[in-house]
Amino acid sequence: MSFRRRGEVLNGTGARRADPRGLPGRPLAGREIPQRESPPVGAGRTVPPTSQFAKLNIDNDVVSNHPGIRPSPATSQQTTSTGCQDLDRLLGHMGLPLGNSLLVEEKTTTEFNTVLCKVFAAQGIVHNRIDSNKTGNTHLIVVSLDQSFSKQLPGTYKGSKKDIKRSKIAEEESKLTVQNLAEQAQPSRYNDLRIAWRYKLTDGASKDENPVYNAEEYKNYSNQFDITTRLMPAPTPQEISFVSPVQPLQTVLGQIDRIITQNKGKLIRILVPSLLHPAMYPPHMFKLSGVVSLVHGLRGIIKKHQSRCALLATVSADMLSDFMISQVENIFDSVLTLEPFDQEMLKFLERAYKSQPNKVQHGLLHVLKLPVFSERGEMHVAKSEFAFKNGRKRFEIEEWGIPVEDNEDAGGNPSSSSSSTQSALRNDSTNPQSADAPGSNTTVNLDF
């Protein structure tokens, strides 16, 4: 049996340990704490988790200074525009936050949601063409069989005919010609006395009424589109990819994920127009298991690449049952419903706004859910508070209020119902005894 002193290391090697009676972390005087040697990196040493996350996010981050991305004023989350400025404001983030999805339902047989699909796609193409790099910065994925969709995208709104004429004149004046040099050589007083149609033509031509979009750093964030024109030139296969929904579910999801992986460093905008349209989707997709698997798979892809992906889908609510619609709504981060007016309501609005036909709305817009950081979304419901109208310049969303119908006809005269009422009142006032006349509605004398 052997004995050793307290604090002495076995075999007499190494430094002496600190006395346990000392203060924690402070050895007694004259004694040193043995230093543990760290093993090399290859000998079972693990990399810190932060380094692993940083390595994974290198390939998924969007290119810096992307013109189509800005922080949300509500949550500071990276956000991209939907192509409709009114819709951007309605979502509460001045756009659709990255890693989130938006479902636009529409009742009846109208197709106002196709306008939102086209401006969403056109906005991505415009963002991609701003970048001088040949590879681009944005890629659009469309889950549809309609290959001609890329040729139907609207072009940017260049203003009225007067604005276009002014821009052309300003462009001609900016060119280096002998006439322009001669005009520049004239005194400044001569330039100030030029005729009105050539005086400061470019001032205010590009200003936006909304100060949020007027910021210099976000000047290309959102554009206004003219649905009567076409985007020229049409998108190329390097800018847009089509995925057929007729294929098996795993094939569809695999193609989308592969396209996203191939376009590293780009903003990915996924568009699913006319979800579960009978002409594009096989019969087994109309079962609850089929549609939920598809939507849930798309959500998984969005969350996997949440730093550079956004999804917009449209569906006709009349094609699906209420239970199936509710299950699909639970998977999406935000849900809006378009309810177009019937013919009777449209005629009433046309009569009410007969002097201002541009104010006629086309239907109501209901908010069922708004996108936030929560996995379930923000349970914000606003029914019959907003109305939409599809104009030549843009798809507008505004607060809904029932207008007051004017009772005058086109000639400015009172209507027949109001005129008959006024004539009856005049007869009663001019003939006090008319109440006692035969055939009157009362037998009581009204004279006092």
Beta strands, then each sheet from edge to edge (+ up, - down):
strand 1: 69-71
strand 2: 78-80
strand 3: 96-97
strand 4: 101-106
strand 5: 138-143
strand 6: 155-156
strand 7: 225-226
strand 8: 240-243
strand 9: 267-275
strand 10: 309-316
strand 11: 334-340
strand 12: 363-369
strand 13: 382-390
strand 14: 395-399
sheet 1: 1+ 2- 3+
sheet 2: 8+ 5+ 9+ 10+ 4+ 11+ 12- 13+ 14-
sheet 3: 6+ 7-
end
